[in-house]
Structure formats: C-alpha cells, structure tokens
C-alpha cells in the first residue's frame, strides 16, 4: 500500500470517528458553530487572507490559460464571501432535521416503533474550480452531522487550503475534532478515497457526465452525481417579449459559468416578437449567438453564426447560446428530451395550461414556468446551500441540501416481546400511529 493510500485511509477513519462526535451536537451548539463560521468569513483579517490565496490561484490560472468557465468559477471576492456567510446563517436558523421523528407507531401495547433521521456518516466530495463549494459543503455537513472529505480542483489549491484552515480553527474552538472536515489535495488521494468503502458512505461527484460515470465505475461506494447543466429556455407562442427577454438575459448572462445557466433557447414559430426581443437583448450583453436558419433570418442585423449539431449537446459555460425555432410545444419537448441533461428547464408562456403541461412532461430535476433557470440553487431554494444538483432520481434530486444528506433508522422499544407471538391465529398487531 502506498503512502498516499495509507494517509487517505487514515483520514477516512479519523473522519468517521470525528463524525460521530459531530452527530451528537444539539441544535443550539450546531447553530452556534455555523454562525461563528459565518462571522469568521466576514472578519476583515480572514477575508484578506482568503482573497490573497485566491489571487495566487487566479494568477496561476492565467499562466496556464485555464478555460474561461473554470476561471469564472475560481474567483472569490468580498461579496461572494458575504453570500457564503449568509448561507451559513440560513442553515443555522433552519429547523433541525437531524434526529427528527418522521413516524411513531404502536405495534402493540408497550411496543413502539420510531423512524428517526440520522447522518449518512462520511461523505467524499469531488468538485472543480469552485472554492466557495468548500464552505457550502462544509456548512451542510455540519448541519447534517456528517463528516466530509473534500477533493477540490488543483487550480483552487491555495483558496481551498485557506478556507479549510479557517474552518478548522472554528471547529477547534468548539471542542470538535477538525478531522470532521478534511481536504484531499491530489488525484492519487481521491483515487485512494474511492477504495475506502469501509469508512466512506457516499461519494458526491461534481463534473462532466463522463467524469461522474468514471467515478461510479471506480468504486463500491454509492455515488451521487452532479453532472452537466445543459439547460433550455423555451418561448411558447404567447410568450410576452419583455418578460422573455428578462428571463433569457438573466438565465444566460448573470453567471454563464454556472450549471443552471441556459445553453439553448428554443422559440415557437409564432413567438417571433419574443424571440427577437431575446436575441437583441442577449446580443447587447455580448452573447455569441449560434442559430438555425430561421433564427438567422429573424434577426439578420445581428450576424448570428450558423449552429451545428454538436452545439445542441454542448454546455458552453460562457457567453455562447444556441438558438432554434420549433413548430410546436411537442417539438420543444422532444428537443429537450433528446439533448437536455435533466438539470433545469424553463418555459415562458401566458397560457397556464401550457405551463402545467410543460411541468408535467419535462423530465428534469427542476422545471420552471416564467422564471429564470438561475433559481435552481440550494441557497435560493432556502436550503442554505447545496452539495450539488443531482440529476439522477435515486435518494436525492435537484439541489441537495441537508435533507439529501440524511438517512433514517428504525428504533423499536419494547418490554420483552418476541416476533413469534404475532401473526395469523396469534396476537394481532395494533399498528396504531401515534402523535
């Protein structure tokens, strides 16, 4: 066994021990921990240290010509740190889901069953150039009583290290073992983590679909995938132009590197005015438009580039948008079914029945009517933060917050009863639900 494997196994085992301590915190101590971490993120001295580390990462990214989408995700500033702190305070004030009783049932006199929420245990999470994810994931782990092993991208190494040092200092002040939040800094350590199925309960992989499947094929540990965000905005025939343009601009330009940014605009053949308004507004925000023949004909003054087949399957992560005219809602739905990543899809329409049909027929984690795809976010959903947006259908779907990081146990309290006394012709069960 290599040194990296030995060290990683030790870190996973230490995380499991520390996680048990974390899971025993009561609500007030857990909330205080989150609030103090939020305050630390806003402390001027800590802000300076974090931004200095981030500047080193950004300088390195410039030298190696990191892709624009990754570079955009890499940057931190005081506003982003303040947003992270606000998310932690939201988590602190949220109801305590850990230890909540979701079912209480009397099986017989003196034999009472409860279903009680509990942490998953130890989470292993891999993500790309998003140092803010360190704080978001840690906050959710602390709130849910899970230990976490973080593998961020090498392009954010200095930022991730500075943030973890701050987290460790706050955790220590609360008398907790900092092993509950561990940072892995190279690929070999993550590969070793995938072999720690005795100590790690769930892997959350954030990245391309190819990467997520590669992780799934490399471990016995269950994997929750946060894959591509190939999101669409569809303008129905009755879409109001001003509303459509506002939603399209927000969905593409407010943070083009985000996974909930739109990559394709579909417009109904009878929505020429709305489509034109969107195209002009997007071009005014320096979006490179790639369109089919009908789209280029609709707005010849914009000099729209021809779209090709590969564009429909591309998550640009930058100011590029594919545009296509469709003849019907059915054709729009078929396009989304074929090319979408089941992340977030949106429609702009006036007819409520059309909106309801879109909600019913689109198979995606998040489906919106007359709202920007950028709302698909744990913070905006009131979850405090998210460890990722799950595009699968098992365990958790969409923004994964505290609830998605919990399992449950069945607890039975009796007075010496034995199962063989119950059944046909024997003692009956009462199966009476209790308050």
N, C-alpha and C positions, 0 to 999 in steps of 0.2 A: 504494500500500500504506500502511495507517495505521501510526501509531507503535506501537500495540499489536501489530499483526501482525508488524512488524519486530522488536520486542523478543521476542516469543514464538518466532519463527523462530530468533533468535539464541540464546535459552535452550535450544531443542531441539538446535541444532547443538553448543552447548557441552556439553550433557548427553551427546551421542554421543561426543565426544572424551573427556570425563571417564569415561564408562562403560568405554571400552577400557582405561584405566588401572586401574579398579576390578576388571575381569575378570582382570587379571594377578596379583592378590594371591594369595599362597599361603595354605594353610589356617590356619597359625598367626597370620599378620597379620590375616586376616579375623576369626578368633575373638577376637583381642585388641581389634579395633575394636568388635565387638559387646559385649564385656564392659565396655569403658570407657564405651560409651554407656549401658549398664545402670547402671553406678556413678554416672554423671552425673545420671541421672534420680532417684537416691535422695539426692543431695547436698542437704543442707538449704537451702543458698542457692538452688540451682536449683529445688527444689520450691517455695519461696516465690515465686520469680519466675513460675513456670508457673501456680500457683494464683491469683496476683494477676491475671494476664492472663485466666485463665478466669473469675474473678469479674466482670471487666468485661464479658465476653461474656454471662454469666448475667444481669447487670443489664440489659443491652440487650435480651436475650430477654424479660425480664419486662416491659419497657416496650412492646415490640411485640406482646406476648401470643403468643409462639411456641407452636405446638402442643405439648401435654404430652409426646408421644412424642419430639419433637425436643429438647425441653428436657431430658428424662431422658438422652438420648444425649450432650448437650452437656457435662454436668458432669464435672469431674475432682476427685479427692481423693487424699491420700497412699496410700491402699490401692490405688486404680486405677493410680497411677504405679508402685507396687511390683510389681503384677501385670505391667505392661508390661516392667519391668526383668527380672522372672523369665522372661518370654517371650524376651527378647533373650539371656539366658544359656542357655536351652534351645537356641536357634538356634546359639549359639557352640559348644555341645558336640555338636551333631548331626554325623553323618558328612558329609564333603564330597562333595556330588553334582556340583558343577561340575567338569568335566574328567574325570568318571568314564567308564571304558571299558565299555560295555554289550555289545559284540560285538567279537570279534577273529577274523578268518577268513583263512586262507591260500587265495588264489585259484589260486596256482601257486607253484612254488619261487621264493622271493625276491620274491613279490608278495603283500603282506599288507594287508588292509583292517581298519580300526577304525571303530566308531561311538562318538563321544565327545560327551558332553553339553556344551552351551555356553549362554551367556545369550541371551535373546531380543534384548536390546540396550537400547532405550529404551522405558520404559513411561509411558503417560499415564493417570493415575488420578483419577477424579472421585468424590467422596463427600459425603454431607450432614454434619450436625452431629455428627461423631464425631472430636474432636481426637485421641483415642487411636489412631485409624487412621493418623495421621501416623507414629507410632512403629512400629506393627505393619508397615505397608507398607515403611517405610524399612529396618527390620531384615531383611525378606525380600529387598528389593532388594540390600542389601549382601551378604547371604549368597549370593545367586544371581548376583552380578556384574552386575546390571542398573542402569543409571541410571534415575531416576524423576522425572517432573514431576507434582506434586500439585496438584489443584484441590479444596480443601475448601469447605464451605459458608461464606457470608459471615457467618453467625451465630457462627462459631467463629474469626473472623479473628485476634483477639488471641492466642488459645490456639495456633492453628496457627503463627503467627509466632514465638511464644516457643519452641515445640518445635523449629521449624526452625533458629532461631538456635543452640540448644543442639547440635543435630545437626551443624551447620556447624562449630562450634567443635571438636567431637571429630574430625570428618573432617580438618580442617586440621592438628590435632595429629599426625595420622598421615601427613602429607605428601600428602594427596589433594586434588583439586580439588573444592570444595564444589558446583560445578555439577552433580555427580552426583545431588544431591537439590535440586530447585528447587520453589519454591512459587509457584503462579499464584493471584492474588487477586481476579479478577473474571471475569464471564461472557464478556466480549469476548476475554480471553486464552485461555479454554478453547475458544471458537469458533475462534480462530486456530490453536490447537493441533491441532484436527481437520483442518486443512489441511496439516499438516507431515508428509505421508506419506513424504517422503524421509528423515526423521530419526527418526520415531517408529514403533516396530514393533508395539505393541499398546496399545489403549485398554481400560481396565477401568472399566466404568460401574456404580456402585452407586446404586440408587434404584428408583423405581417402574418397572413394566414399560413404561409409556408413555414414560418418560424414556429407558430403555435403547434402545427402538426408535427414538426420535428421534435419539439419538446414532448408531446404526447407519446411519440414513438420511442422516446429515450428513457422512460421512467415507469415504475409501477405505481407511483403516487398519482392520485386523481388530479387532473389538470382542468382549470377553468380558464378558457381562452378569451382574451380581449384582442380581436383581430382587426381587419381593415374596417374603416369607416367610409364605405362608398355610398354616400347619401344622395338622395334625389329630392328635388322640389318640382312638383307638377302643378302647372297653371291650368285649371279647368276652363271651360268655355266662358263661364260667367265670372272669372276672376277680375276683381277690381284693380285697375292698373296701379294706383298709388300704393295700395296695400301690398300687391305682389312685388313691386319694386323694393319696398322697405324690407320685406322678408327675404328677398333674394340677396340684397346687399348685406344684410346682417349675416345671413347664412353662409356667404362666401368670404366677406372681407373683414369681419370683426376679429377673426383669428383663423386664417386659412390653413395653418398647420394642424389645427385640432381635428380629432377624428369625427366630430359632429359637424364639420363644415361640409357644405354641399359640393359635389363634384360634377353633377349633371342637372341641367334644367330641362324639363320636358314641358312643352306647351301645346295646348289643344289648337287645332286648326282654326277654331272660331275665337281664339284668345289673342288675336294679333295685336290689339292695343296694349294689353297687359304684357305680352311678350316684348313688344317694342320698348315699353317703359322700363322693363327689367334690363334689357340689353343696353340701352343708353345709360342707365344708372350704373350698371356694372362697368361699362367701358370708361365712364367718368371716374371710377375708382381704380383705374389701371388694371382691370382684369383682362387677361388674354382670353378671348372668346374663340371657341372652335365649334363650328356649326355645320349642320347638314345644308343641303341646297336651299330648302325652304327658309331656313333661318338666315342664310346669307342674302337671300332675295328680300327678306323682310326688312333688313337694315343694311343696305349696300354701302351707306356712307361710313359704316364702322369698320369696313375692310376685315370682316371676320374670316379667320383661316378655315380651310376645309377640315372637317372632323374625319377620323378614320376609325376602323373597327376597334383597335386597341384602346382608343380613348374612353370608350364606354366602360372598360374594365379597369381604368386607372384611377388610383387615389393620388391626386396630384400633391395635396398638402401645401399648395401655394396658389398664387392668384391666376389660376387657369381654370376654365369652366367649359365643359362640353354642353352643347345645346341641340335639342332635336324637336321637331314638330311631330305630334301624333294626331291621329284622326279621331280618337275616342278615348274615354276613360279606360276601356278594356285594353287598348293598345299601350297606354301608360302603365297599367298594372302588369302587363306581360313584360314590358321592358324592365321594370323594377324587379320582377321575379327572376328574370334572366341575369341581370347584371348587379343587382344590389347585394350588399354584404349582410343584410338583416340587422343592421345597426339602427339607423333612424331615417324615416321617410316622411315627407310632408306634402300637403296639398293646399292650394289657395282656391277657394270656391265660395260662392254665395249661397248655393242650394245646400241646406243642411242634410238632405237625404243623400246627396253625393258625398259629402264629408263622412257620413256614417258608413256608406258603402266602402269608402277608402279605408276607414278604420277597421272594418270587418274583414277586408280581403287582403290587406298587405301583411305579409308575414315578416315582421321585424320586431326587435326589442322595444323600439319607441316609434310610435306613429302619431303624427300631429296634424291638426286641421287649423289653418290660418294662424300658424305660429312658426317661428324660426326653428330649424333643426338644432341651433345652438343651445336651446333649452335642455337638450339631452345631457344632463350633467348632475352628478350627485349633490353638489353644492346648491345648484338652482332647484333641484327637487326637494330641498330641505333635508337631505340625508347627512349634511355636514361636510361630506367629501365622498370619494369613491375610490376603490382599489382598481377599478376599471369598468368598462362597459361590456358585459358578457353578451355575445351574440348567439350563444347556444341556448338550449332550452332546459337543461337539467340543473337542478339546485338553485341557480340564480340567473336572472336575465335582466338586461339593461344595466343602468348604473348600480354597482354592487356596493351597498353601504353596510351598516352594522348588521342588519338582519341577514344579509347574504353571507356573513362570516360566523353565523351561529348554527349549531345543530340543536338537538334536544336529547334528553334522557327520559326514560320511563322509571318513575320511582314508586314503589309499592310498599305500603306499610300495613302489616297485619298483626295477628295475635296467635300465630301457630297454625294457621290454615294450610291445608295441603290440596293440591290440584286434583288429586284422585277422588276427593269427596264431591266433586261437582260434575254435572253432565246429565244426559237423559236418564231419568229414573233415580237421580240422586238430588243433591241440594242444588236449587236453581241460583243463577247469578241475578242480582238485582239490577246491575248496570244503570245506576241512577246518577245522572250528572249533578254535581254539587256546585255551589257558588264559588 
